[in-house]
Amino acid sequence: MVCKIDYMELAINEAIKAKKKQEVPVGAIIVDKNGKVIAKAHNLVETRNDATSHAEKLVIEKALKITGNRYLNNYDIWVTLEPCIMCASIIKQTRIRRLYYGAEDKKGGAIDNGVRMFSNCRSKAKLEVYSGFSANKSEKLIKEFFKEIR
């Protein structure tokens, strides 16, 4: 079985793919309850000319298609950056079991920053949240990207 740091490395590899495409470097993966990676994705906002083409949304869409289910109760999502409110809502609606993320997003994050989507959640589907995995690598990618485009 892959260890937790390796899962985040897979998400970081997706973020690197995004950066090479001049996309904000965010990557995400979905892992099943047995530890198998079933889907990978990265931001494609610029490529698709679609403001909603965030890594989390895209990886969840892939996982739903692969599983044939509308919910992902027994799946975990690994993402390099704290999800925004749109992605947090998608995570909630699909009932993902666990969220692991790397870097905090103090401006646009909606988990531990901003609206703190799950802190007062009355939903029956309880999401476990873990943060800080390879946060320095994720932060470095984001900072490098914005430094290069400014």
Phi and psi in radians as a Rosetta constraint file:
Dihedral C 1 N 2 CA 2 C 2 CIRCULARHARMONIC -1.337 0.35
Dihedral N 2 CA 2 C 2 N 3 CIRCULARHARMONIC 2.494 0.35
Dihedral C 2 N 3 CA 3 C 3 CIRCULARHARMONIC -1.475 0.35
Dihedral N 3 CA 3 C 3 N 4 CIRCULARHARMONIC 2.881 0.35
Dihedral C 3 N 4 CA 4 C 4 CIRCULARHARMONIC -1.041 0.35
Dihedral N 4 CA 4 C 4 N 5 CIRCULARHARMONIC -0.663 0.35
Dihedral C 4 N 5 CA 5 C 5 CIRCULARHARMONIC -1.121 0.35
Dihedral N 5 CA 5 C 5 N 6 CIRCULARHARMONIC -0.649 0.35
Dihedral C 5 N 6 CA 6 C 6 CIRCULARHARMONIC -1.118 0.35
Dihedral N 6 CA 6 C 6 N 7 CIRCULARHARMONIC -0.632 0.35
Dihedral C 6 N 7 CA 7 C 7 CIRCULARHARMONIC -1.073 0.35
Dihedral N 7 CA 7 C 7 N 8 CIRCULARHARMONIC -0.779 0.35
Dihedral C 7 N 8 CA 8 C 8 CIRCULARHARMONIC -1.161 0.35
Dihedral N 8 CA 8 C 8 N 9 CIRCULARHARMONIC -0.586 0.35
Dihedral C 8 N 9 CA 9 C 9 CIRCULARHARMONIC -1.084 0.35
Dihedral N 9 CA 9 C 9 N 10 CIRCULARHARMONIC -0.658 0.35
Dihedral C 9 N 10 CA 10 C 10 CIRCULARHARMONIC -1.112 0.35
Dihedral N 10 CA 10 C 10 N 11 CIRCULARHARMONIC -0.714 0.35
Dihedral C 10 N 11 CA 11 C 11 CIRCULARHARMONIC -1.149 0.35
Dihedral N 11 CA 11 C 11 N 12 CIRCULARHARMONIC -0.689 0.35
Dihedral C 11 N 12 CA 12 C 12 CIRCULARHARMONIC -1.114 0.35
Dihedral N 12 CA 12 C 12 N 13 CIRCULARHARMONIC -0.681 0.35
Dihedral C 12 N 13 CA 13 C 13 CIRCULARHARMONIC -1.040 0.35
Dihedral N 13 CA 13 C 13 N 14 CIRCULARHARMONIC -0.655 0.35
Dihedral C 13 N 14 CA 14 C 14 CIRCULARHARMONIC -1.152 0.35
Dihedral N 14 CA 14 C 14 N 15 CIRCULARHARMONIC -0.693 0.35
Dihedral C 14 N 15 CA 15 C 15 CIRCULARHARMONIC -1.099 0.35
Dihedral N 15 CA 15 C 15 N 16 CIRCULARHARMONIC -0.666 0.35
Dihedral C 15 N 16 CA 16 C 16 CIRCULARHARMONIC -1.109 0.35
Dihedral N 16 CA 16 C 16 N 17 CIRCULARHARMONIC -0.685 0.35
Dihedral C 16 N 17 CA 17 C 17 CIRCULARHARMONIC -1.051 0.35
Dihedral N 17 CA 17 C 17 N 18 CIRCULARHARMONIC -0.728 0.35
Dihedral C 17 N 18 CA 18 C 18 CIRCULARHARMONIC -1.082 0.35
Dihedral N 18 CA 18 C 18 N 19 CIRCULARHARMONIC -0.801 0.35
Dihedral C 18 N 19 CA 19 C 19 CIRCULARHARMONIC -1.040 0.35
Dihedral N 19 CA 19 C 19 N 20 CIRCULARHARMONIC -0.706 0.35
Dihedral C 19 N 20 CA 20 C 20 CIRCULARHARMONIC -1.111 0.35
Dihedral N 20 CA 20 C 20 N 21 CIRCULARHARMONIC -0.400 0.35
Dihedral C 20 N 21 CA 21 C 21 CIRCULARHARMONIC -1.675 0.35
Dihedral N 21 CA 21 C 21 N 22 CIRCULARHARMONIC 0.213 0.35
Dihedral C 21 N 22 CA 22 C 22 CIRCULARHARMONIC 1.120 0.35
Dihedral N 22 CA 22 C 22 N 23 CIRCULARHARMONIC 0.522 0.35
Dihedral C 22 N 23 CA 23 C 23 CIRCULARHARMONIC -1.767 0.35
Dihedral N 23 CA 23 C 23 N 24 CIRCULARHARMONIC 2.677 0.35
Dihedral C 23 N 24 CA 24 C 24 CIRCULARHARMONIC -1.001 0.35
Dihedral N 24 CA 24 C 24 N 25 CIRCULARHARMONIC 2.186 0.35
Dihedral C 24 N 25 CA 25 C 25 CIRCULARHARMONIC -1.312 0.35
Dihedral N 25 CA 25 C 25 N 26 CIRCULARHARMONIC 1.485 0.35
Dihedral C 25 N 26 CA 26 C 26 CIRCULARHARMONIC -2.208 0.35
Dihedral N 26 CA 26 C 26 N 27 CIRCULARHARMONIC 2.311 0.35
Dihedral C 26 N 27 CA 27 C 27 CIRCULARHARMONIC -2.249 0.35
Dihedral N 27 CA 27 C 27 N 28 CIRCULARHARMONIC 2.715 0.35
Dihedral C 27 N 28 CA 28 C 28 CIRCULARHARMONIC -2.579 0.35
Dihedral N 28 CA 28 C 28 N 29 CIRCULARHARMONIC 2.640 0.35
Dihedral C 28 N 29 CA 29 C 29 CIRCULARHARMONIC -2.380 0.35
Dihedral N 29 CA 29 C 29 N 30 CIRCULARHARMONIC 2.744 0.35
Dihedral C 29 N 30 CA 30 C 30 CIRCULARHARMONIC -2.059 0.35
Dihedral N 30 CA 30 C 30 N 31 CIRCULARHARMONIC 2.318 0.35
Dihedral C 30 N 31 CA 31 C 31 CIRCULARHARMONIC -2.116 0.35
Dihedral N 31 CA 31 C 31 N 32 CIRCULARHARMONIC 2.362 0.35
Dihedral C 31 N 32 CA 32 C 32 CIRCULARHARMONIC -1.433 0.35
Dihedral N 32 CA 32 C 32 N 33 CIRCULARHARMONIC 3.083 0.35
Dihedral C 32 N 33 CA 33 C 33 CIRCULARHARMONIC -1.144 0.35
Dihedral N 33 CA 33 C 33 N 34 CIRCULARHARMONIC -0.295 0.35
Dihedral C 33 N 34 CA 34 C 34 CIRCULARHARMONIC -1.639 0.35
Dihedral N 34 CA 34 C 34 N 35 CIRCULARHARMONIC 0.039 0.35
Dihedral C 34 N 35 CA 35 C 35 CIRCULARHARMONIC 1.582 0.35
Dihedral N 35 CA 35 C 35 N 36 CIRCULARHARMONIC 0.148 0.35
Dihedral C 35 N 36 CA 36 C 36 CIRCULARHARMONIC -1.534 0.35
Dihedral N 36 CA 36 C 36 N 37 CIRCULARHARMONIC 2.284 0.35
Dihedral C 36 N 37 CA 37 C 37 CIRCULARHARMONIC -1.312 0.35
Dihedral N 37 CA 37 C 37 N 38 CIRCULARHARMONIC 2.118 0.35
Dihedral C 37 N 38 CA 38 C 38 CIRCULARHARMONIC -1.849 0.35
Dihedral N 38 CA 38 C 38 N 39 CIRCULARHARMONIC -0.315 0.35
Dihedral C 38 N 39 CA 39 C 39 CIRCULARHARMONIC -2.722 0.35
Dihedral N 39 CA 39 C 39 N 40 CIRCULARHARMONIC 2.592 0.35
Dihedral C 39 N 40 CA 40 C 40 CIRCULARHARMONIC -2.371 0.35
Dihedral N 40 CA 40 C 40 N 41 CIRCULARHARMONIC 2.592 0.35
Dihedral C 40 N 41 CA 41 C 41 CIRCULARHARMONIC -2.821 0.35
Dihedral N 41 CA 41 C 41 N 42 CIRCULARHARMONIC 2.870 0.35
Dihedral C 41 N 42 CA 42 C 42 CIRCULARHARMONIC -2.475 0.35
Dihedral N 42 CA 42 C 42 N 43 CIRCULARHARMONIC 2.905 0.35
Dihedral C 42 N 43 CA 43 C 43 CIRCULARHARMONIC -0.966 0.35
Dihedral N 43 CA 43 C 43 N 44 CIRCULARHARMONIC 2.420 0.35
Dihedral C 43 N 44 CA 44 C 44 CIRCULARHARMONIC -2.393 0.35
Dihedral N 44 CA 44 C 44 N 45 CIRCULARHARMONIC 0.534 0.35
Dihedral C 44 N 45 CA 45 C 45 CIRCULARHARMONIC -1.021 0.35
Dihedral N 45 CA 45 C 45 N 46 CIRCULARHARMONIC -0.874 0.35
Dihedral C 45 N 46 CA 46 C 46 CIRCULARHARMONIC -1.238 0.35
Dihedral N 46 CA 46 C 46 N 47 CIRCULARHARMONIC -0.790 0.35
Dihedral C 46 N 47 CA 47 C 47 CIRCULARHARMONIC -1.010 0.35
Dihedral N 47 CA 47 C 47 N 48 CIRCULARHARMONIC -0.767 0.35
Dihedral C 47 N 48 CA 48 C 48 CIRCULARHARMONIC -1.612 0.35
Dihedral N 48 CA 48 C 48 N 49 CIRCULARHARMONIC -0.125 0.35
Dihedral C 48 N 49 CA 49 C 49 CIRCULARHARMONIC 0.932 0.35
Dihedral N 49 CA 49 C 49 N 50 CIRCULARHARMONIC 0.835 0.35
Dihedral C 49 N 50 CA 50 C 50 CIRCULARHARMONIC -2.464 0.35
Dihedral N 50 CA 50 C 50 N 51 CIRCULARHARMONIC 1.921 0.35
Dihedral C 50 N 51 CA 51 C 51 CIRCULARHARMONIC -1.080 0.35
Dihedral N 51 CA 51 C 51 N 52 CIRCULARHARMONIC -0.249 0.35
Dihedral C 51 N 52 CA 52 C 52 CIRCULARHARMONIC -1.699 0.35
Dihedral N 52 CA 52 C 52 N 53 CIRCULARHARMONIC 0.065 0.35
Dihedral C 52 N 53 CA 53 C 53 CIRCULARHARMONIC -1.451 0.35
Dihedral N 53 CA 53 C 53 N 54 CIRCULARHARMONIC 0.981 0.35
Dihedral C 53 N 54 CA 54 C 54 CIRCULARHARMONIC -1.395 0.35
Dihedral N 54 CA 54 C 54 N 55 CIRCULARHARMONIC 2.688 0.35
Dihedral C 54 N 55 CA 55 C 55 CIRCULARHARMONIC -0.948 0.35
Dihedral N 55 CA 55 C 55 N 56 CIRCULARHARMONIC -0.778 0.35
Dihedral C 55 N 56 CA 56 C 56 CIRCULARHARMONIC -1.091 0.35
Dihedral N 56 CA 56 C 56 N 57 CIRCULARHARMONIC -0.818 0.35
Dihedral C 56 N 57 CA 57 C 57 CIRCULARHARMONIC -1.063 0.35
Dihedral N 57 CA 57 C 57 N 58 CIRCULARHARMONIC -0.787 0.35
Dihedral C 57 N 58 CA 58 C 58 CIRCULARHARMONIC -1.155 0.35
Dihedral N 58 CA 58 C 58 N 59 CIRCULARHARMONIC -0.727 0.35
Dihedral C 58 N 59 CA 59 C 59 CIRCULARHARMONIC -1.208 0.35
Dihedral N 59 CA 59 C 59 N 60 CIRCULARHARMONIC -0.622 0.35
Dihedral C 59 N 60 CA 60 C 60 CIRCULARHARMONIC -1.167 0.35
Dihedral N 60 CA 60 C 60 N 61 CIRCULARHARMONIC -0.734 0.35
Dihedral C 60 N 61 CA 61 C 61 CIRCULARHARMONIC -1.019 0.35
Dihedral N 61 CA 61 C 61 N 62 CIRCULARHARMONIC -0.761 0.35
Dihedral C 61 N 62 CA 62 C 62 CIRCULARHARMONIC -1.079 0.35
Dihedral N 62 CA 62 C 62 N 63 CIRCULARHARMONIC -0.805 0.35
Dihedral C 62 N 63 CA 63 C 63 CIRCULARHARMONIC -1.102 0.35
Dihedral N 63 CA 63 C 63 N 64 CIRCULARHARMONIC -0.710 0.35
Dihedral C 63 N 64 CA 64 C 64 CIRCULARHARMONIC -1.096 0.35
Dihedral N 64 CA 64 C 64 N 65 CIRCULARHARMONIC -0.714 0.35
Dihedral C 64 N 65 CA 65 C 65 CIRCULARHARMONIC -1.153 0.35
Dihedral N 65 CA 65 C 65 N 66 CIRCULARHARMONIC -0.764 0.35
Dihedral C 65 N 66 CA 66 C 66 CIRCULARHARMONIC -1.120 0.35
Dihedral N 66 CA 66 C 66 N 67 CIRCULARHARMONIC -0.772 0.35
Dihedral C 66 N 67 CA 67 C 67 CIRCULARHARMONIC -1.420 0.35
Dihedral N 67 CA 67 C 67 N 68 CIRCULARHARMONIC -0.426 0.35
Dihedral C 67 N 68 CA 68 C 68 CIRCULARHARMONIC 1.295 0.35
Dihedral N 68 CA 68 C 68 N 69 CIRCULARHARMONIC 0.225 0.35
Dihedral C 68 N 69 CA 69 C 69 CIRCULARHARMONIC -1.857 0.35
Dihedral N 69 CA 69 C 69 N 70 CIRCULARHARMONIC 2.828 0.35
Dihedral C 69 N 70 CA 70 C 70 CIRCULARHARMONIC -1.659 0.35
Dihedral N 70 CA 70 C 70 N 71 CIRCULARHARMONIC -0.253 0.35
Dihedral C 70 N 71 CA 71 C 71 CIRCULARHARMONIC -2.139 0.35
Dihedral N 71 CA 71 C 71 N 72 CIRCULARHARMONIC 2.707 0.35
Dihedral C 71 N 72 CA 72 C 72 CIRCULARHARMONIC -2.152 0.35
Dihedral N 72 CA 72 C 72 N 73 CIRCULARHARMONIC 0.863 0.35
Dihedral C 72 N 73 CA 73 C 73 CIRCULARHARMONIC -0.951 0.35
Dihedral N 73 CA 73 C 73 N 74 CIRCULARHARMONIC -0.654 0.35
Dihedral C 73 N 74 CA 74 C 74 CIRCULARHARMONIC -1.791 0.35
Dihedral N 74 CA 74 C 74 N 75 CIRCULARHARMONIC 0.512 0.35
Dihedral C 74 N 75 CA 75 C 75 CIRCULARHARMONIC -2.215 0.35
Dihedral N 75 CA 75 C 75 N 76 CIRCULARHARMONIC 2.672 0.35
Dihedral C 75 N 76 CA 76 C 76 CIRCULARHARMONIC -2.030 0.35
Dihedral N 76 CA 76 C 76 N 77 CIRCULARHARMONIC 2.582 0.35
Dihedral C 76 N 77 CA 77 C 77 CIRCULARHARMONIC -1.995 0.35
Dihedral N 77 CA 77 C 77 N 78 CIRCULARHARMONIC 2.372 0.35
Dihedral C 77 N 78 CA 78 C 78 CIRCULARHARMONIC -2.037 0.35
Dihedral N 78 CA 78 C 78 N 79 CIRCULARHARMONIC 2.173 0.35
Dihedral C 78 N 79 CA 79 C 79 CIRCULARHARMONIC -2.404 0.35
Dihedral N 79 CA 79 C 79 N 80 CIRCULARHARMONIC 2.531 0.35
Dihedral C 79 N 80 CA 80 C 80 CIRCULARHARMONIC -1.312 0.35
Dihedral N 80 CA 80 C 80 N 81 CIRCULARHARMONIC -0.372 0.35
Dihedral C 80 N 81 CA 81 C 81 CIRCULARHARMONIC -2.304 0.35
Dihedral N 81 CA 81 C 81 N 82 CIRCULARHARMONIC 2.513 0.35
Dihedral C 81 N 82 CA 82 C 82 CIRCULARHARMONIC -0.885 0.35
Dihedral N 82 CA 82 C 82 N 83 CIRCULARHARMONIC 2.213 0.35
Dihedral C 82 N 83 CA 83 C 83 CIRCULARHARMONIC -1.102 0.35
Dihedral N 83 CA 83 C 83 N 84 CIRCULARHARMONIC 2.563 0.35
Dihedral C 83 N 84 CA 84 C 84 CIRCULARHARMONIC -1.343 0.35
Dihedral N 84 CA 84 C 84 N 85 CIRCULARHARMONIC 3.109 0.35
Dihedral C 84 N 85 CA 85 C 85 CIRCULARHARMONIC -1.125 0.35
Dihedral N 85 CA 85 C 85 N 86 CIRCULARHARMONIC -0.648 0.35
Dihedral C 85 N 86 CA 86 C 86 CIRCULARHARMONIC -1.087 0.35
Dihedral N 86 CA 86 C 86 N 87 CIRCULARHARMONIC -0.863 0.35
Dihedral C 86 N 87 CA 87 C 87 CIRCULARHARMONIC -1.196 0.35
Dihedral N 87 CA 87 C 87 N 88 CIRCULARHARMONIC -0.650 0.35
Dihedral C 87 N 88 CA 88 C 88 CIRCULARHARMONIC -1.065 0.35
Dihedral N 88 CA 88 C 88 N 89 CIRCULARHARMONIC -0.684 0.35
Dihedral C 88 N 89 CA 89 C 89 CIRCULARHARMONIC -1.126 0.35
Dihedral N 89 CA 89 C 89 N 90 CIRCULARHARMONIC -0.726 0.35
Dihedral C 89 N 90 CA 90 C 90 CIRCULARHARMONIC -1.127 0.35
Dihedral N 90 CA 90 C 90 N 91 CIRCULARHARMONIC -0.726 0.35
Dihedral C 90 N 91 CA 91 C 91 CIRCULARHARMONIC -1.045 0.35
Dihedral N 91 CA 91 C 91 N 92 CIRCULARHARMONIC -0.779 0.35
Dihedral C 91 N 92 CA 92 C 92 CIRCULARHARMONIC -1.113 0.35
Dihedral N 92 CA 92 C 92 N 93 CIRCULARHARMONIC -0.825 0.35
Dihedral C 92 N 93 CA 93 C 93 CIRCULARHARMONIC -1.117 0.35
Dihedral N 93 CA 93 C 93 N 94 CIRCULARHARMONIC -0.557 0.35
Dihedral C 93 N 94 CA 94 C 94 CIRCULARHARMONIC -1.573 0.35
Dihedral N 94 CA 94 C 94 N 95 CIRCULARHARMONIC 0.009 0.35
Dihedral C 94 N 95 CA 95 C 95 CIRCULARHARMONIC 1.030 0.35
Dihedral N 95 CA 95 C 95 N 96 CIRCULARHARMONIC 0.656 0.35
Dihedral C 95 N 96 CA 96 C 96 CIRCULARHARMONIC -1.004 0.35
Dihedral N 96 CA 96 C 96 N 97 CIRCULARHARMONIC 2.494 0.35
Dihedral C 96 N 97 CA 97 C 97 CIRCULARHARMONIC -1.286 0.35
Dihedral N 97 CA 97 C 97 N 98 CIRCULARHARMONIC -0.856 0.35
Dihedral C 97 N 98 CA 98 C 98 CIRCULARHARMONIC -2.410 0.35
Dihedral N 98 CA 98 C 98 N 99 CIRCULARHARMONIC 2.490 0.35
Dihedral C 98 N 99 CA 99 C 99 CIRCULARHARMONIC -2.015 0.35
Dihedral N 99 CA 99 C 99 N 100 CIRCULARHARMONIC 2.194 0.35
Dihedral C 99 N 100 CA 100 C 100 CIRCULARHARMONIC -2.051 0.35
Dihedral N 100 CA 100 C 100 N 101 CIRCULARHARMONIC 2.216 0.35
Dihedral C 100 N 101 CA 101 C 101 CIRCULARHARMONIC -2.339 0.35
Dihedral N 101 CA 101 C 101 N 102 CIRCULARHARMONIC 2.764 0.35
Dihedral C 101 N 102 CA 102 C 102 CIRCULARHARMONIC -1.519 0.35
Dihedral N 102 CA 102 C 102 N 103 CIRCULARHARMONIC -1.568 0.35
Dihedral C 102 N 103 CA 103 C 103 CIRCULARHARMONIC -1.468 0.35
Dihedral N 103 CA 103 C 103 N 104 CIRCULARHARMONIC 2.541 0.35
Dihedral C 103 N 104 CA 104 C 104 CIRCULARHARMONIC -1.280 0.35
Dihedral N 104 CA 104 C 104 N 105 CIRCULARHARMONIC 2.629 0.35
Dihedral C 104 N 105 CA 105 C 105 CIRCULARHARMONIC -2.081 0.35
Dihedral N 105 CA 105 C 105 N 106 CIRCULARHARMONIC 1.631 0.35
Dihedral C 105 N 106 CA 106 C 106 CIRCULARHARMONIC -1.164 0.35
Dihedral N 106 CA 106 C 106 N 107 CIRCULARHARMONIC -0.427 0.35
Dihedral C 106 N 107 CA 107 C 107 CIRCULARHARMONIC -1.570 0.35
Dihedral N 107 CA 107 C 107 N 108 CIRCULARHARMONIC -0.758 0.35
Dihedral C 107 N 108 CA 108 C 108 CIRCULARHARMONIC -2.082 0.35
Dihedral N 108 CA 108 C 108 N 109 CIRCULARHARMONIC -0.008 0.35
Dihedral C 108 N 109 CA 109 C 109 CIRCULARHARMONIC -1.232 0.35
Dihedral N 109 CA 109 C 109 N 110 CIRCULARHARMONIC 2.656 0.35
Dihedral C 109 N 110 CA 110 C 110 CIRCULARHARMONIC -2.289 0.35
Dihedral N 110 CA 110 C 110 N 111 CIRCULARHARMONIC 0.281 0.35
Dihedral C 110 N 111 CA 111 C 111 CIRCULARHARMONIC -1.829 0.35
Dihedral N 111 CA 111 C 111 N 112 CIRCULARHARMONIC -1.125 0.35
Dihedral C 111 N 112 CA 112 C 112 CIRCULARHARMONIC -1.849 0.35
Dihedral N 112 CA 112 C 112 N 113 CIRCULARHARMONIC -0.025 0.35
Dihedral C 112 N 113 CA 113 C 113 CIRCULARHARMONIC -2.274 0.35
Dihedral N 113 CA 113 C 113 N 114 CIRCULARHARMONIC 3.012 0.35
Dihedral C 113 N 114 CA 114 C 114 CIRCULARHARMONIC 1.026 0.35
Dihedral N 114 CA 114 C 114 N 115 CIRCULARHARMONIC -2.225 0.35
Dihedral C 114 N 115 CA 115 C 115 CIRCULARHARMONIC -1.291 0.35
Dihedral N 115 CA 115 C 115 N 116 CIRCULARHARMONIC -0.234 0.35
Dihedral C 115 N 116 CA 116 C 116 CIRCULARHARMONIC 0.861 0.35
Dihedral N 116 CA 116 C 116 N 117 CIRCULARHARMONIC 1.080 0.35
Dihedral C 116 N 117 CA 117 C 117 CIRCULARHARMONIC -0.837 0.35
Dihedral N 117 CA 117 C 117 N 118 CIRCULARHARMONIC -0.655 0.35
Dihedral C 117 N 118 CA 118 C 118 CIRCULARHARMONIC -1.802 0.35
Dihedral N 118 CA 118 C 118 N 119 CIRCULARHARMONIC 0.020 0.35
Dihedral C 118 N 119 CA 119 C 119 CIRCULARHARMONIC -1.233 0.35
Dihedral N 119 CA 119 C 119 N 120 CIRCULARHARMONIC -0.532 0.35
Dihedral C 119 N 120 CA 120 C 120 CIRCULARHARMONIC -2.116 0.35
Dihedral N 120 CA 120 C 120 N 121 CIRCULARHARMONIC 0.548 0.35
Dihedral C 120 N 121 CA 121 C 121 CIRCULARHARMONIC -1.259 0.35
Dihedral N 121 CA 121 C 121 N 122 CIRCULARHARMONIC 2.209 0.35
Dihedral C 121 N 122 CA 122 C 122 CIRCULARHARMONIC -1.755 0.35
Dihedral N 122 CA 122 C 122 N 123 CIRCULARHARMONIC 0.166 0.35
Dihedral C 122 N 123 CA 123 C 123 CIRCULARHARMONIC -1.120 0.35
Dihedral N 123 CA 123 C 123 N 124 CIRCULARHARMONIC 2.587 0.35
Dihedral C 123 N 124 CA 124 C 124 CIRCULARHARMONIC -1.167 0.35
Dihedral N 124 CA 124 C 124 N 125 CIRCULARHARMONIC -0.541 0.35
Dihedral C 124 N 125 CA 125 C 125 CIRCULARHARMONIC -1.464 0.35
Dihedral N 125 CA 125 C 125 N 126 CIRCULARHARMONIC 1.875 0.35
Dihedral C 125 N 126 CA 126 C 126 CIRCULARHARMONIC -1.583 0.35
Dihedral N 126 CA 126 C 126 N 127 CIRCULARHARMONIC 2.224 0.35
Dihedral C 126 N 127 CA 127 C 127 CIRCULARHARMONIC -1.739 0.35
Dihedral N 127 CA 127 C 127 N 128 CIRCULARHARMONIC 2.254 0.35
Dihedral C 127 N 128 CA 128 C 128 CIRCULARHARMONIC -1.542 0.35
Dihedral N 128 CA 128 C 128 N 129 CIRCULARHARMONIC 2.329 0.35
Dihedral C 128 N 129 CA 129 C 129 CIRCULARHARMONIC -2.121 0.35
Dihedral N 129 CA 129 C 129 N 130 CIRCULARHARMONIC 2.294 0.35
Dihedral C 129 N 130 CA 130 C 130 CIRCULARHARMONIC -2.288 0.35
Dihedral N 130 CA 130 C 130 N 131 CIRCULARHARMONIC 2.294 0.35
Dihedral C 130 N 131 CA 131 C 131 CIRCULARHARMONIC -2.206 0.35
Dihedral N 131 CA 131 C 131 N 132 CIRCULARHARMONIC 2.930 0.35
Dihedral C 131 N 132 CA 132 C 132 CIRCULARHARMONIC 1.605 0.35
Dihedral N 132 CA 132 C 132 N 133 CIRCULARHARMONIC 0.073 0.35
Dihedral C 132 N 133 CA 133 C 133 CIRCULARHARMONIC -1.238 0.35
Dihedral N 133 CA 133 C 133 N 134 CIRCULARHARMONIC 2.068 0.35
Dihedral C 133 N 134 CA 134 C 134 CIRCULARHARMONIC 0.872 0.35
Dihedral N 134 CA 134 C 134 N 135 CIRCULARHARMONIC 0.655 0.35
Dihedral C 134 N 135 CA 135 C 135 CIRCULARHARMONIC -1.020 0.35
Dihedral N 135 CA 135 C 135 N 136 CIRCULARHARMONIC -0.701 0.35
Dihedral C 135 N 136 CA 136 C 136 CIRCULARHARMONIC -1.087 0.35
Dihedral N 136 CA 136 C 136 N 137 CIRCULARHARMONIC -0.733 0.35
Dihedral C 136 N 137 CA 137 C 137 CIRCULARHARMONIC -1.125 0.35
Dihedral N 137 CA 137 C 137 N 138 CIRCULARHARMONIC -0.763 0.35
Dihedral C 137 N 138 CA 138 C 138 CIRCULARHARMONIC -1.125 0.35
Dihedral N 138 CA 138 C 138 N 139 CIRCULARHARMONIC -0.787 0.35
Dihedral C 138 N 139 CA 139 C 139 CIRCULARHARMONIC -1.065 0.35
Dihedral N 139 CA 139 C 139 N 140 CIRCULARHARMONIC -0.743 0.35
Dihedral C 139 N 140 CA 140 C 140 CIRCULARHARMONIC -1.069 0.35
Dihedral N 140 CA 140 C 140 N 141 CIRCULARHARMONIC -0.771 0.35
Dihedral C 140 N 141 CA 141 C 141 CIRCULARHARMONIC -1.031 0.35
Dihedral N 141 CA 141 C 141 N 142 CIRCULARHARMONIC -0.788 0.35
Dihedral C 141 N 142 CA 142 C 142 CIRCULARHARMONIC -1.122 0.35
Dihedral N 142 CA 142 C 142 N 143 CIRCULARHARMONIC -0.838 0.35
Dihedral C 142 N 143 CA 143 C 143 CIRCULARHARMONIC -1.080 0.35
Dihedral N 143 CA 143 C 143 N 144 CIRCULARHARMONIC -0.765 0.35
Dihedral C 143 N 144 CA 144 C 144 CIRCULARHARMONIC -1.053 0.35
Dihedral N 144 CA 144 C 144 N 145 CIRCULARHARMONIC -0.765 0.35
Dihedral C 144 N 145 CA 145 C 145 CIRCULARHARMONIC -1.032 0.35
Dihedral N 145 CA 145 C 145 N 146 CIRCULARHARMONIC -0.890 0.35
Dihedral C 145 N 146 CA 146 C 146 CIRCULARHARMONIC -1.234 0.35
Dihedral N 146 CA 146 C 146 N 147 CIRCULARHARMONIC -0.524 0.35
Dihedral C 146 N 147 CA 147 C 147 CIRCULARHARMONIC -1.147 0.35
Dihedral N 147 CA 147 C 147 N 148 CIRCULARHARMONIC -0.685 0.35
Dihedral C 147 N 148 CA 148 C 148 CIRCULARHARMONIC -1.203 0.35
Dihedral N 148 CA 148 C 148 N 149 CIRCULARHARMONIC -0.592 0.35
Dihedral C 148 N 149 CA 149 C 149 CIRCULARHARMONIC -1.563 0.35
Dihedral N 149 CA 149 C 149 N 150 CIRCULARHARMONIC -0.162 0.35
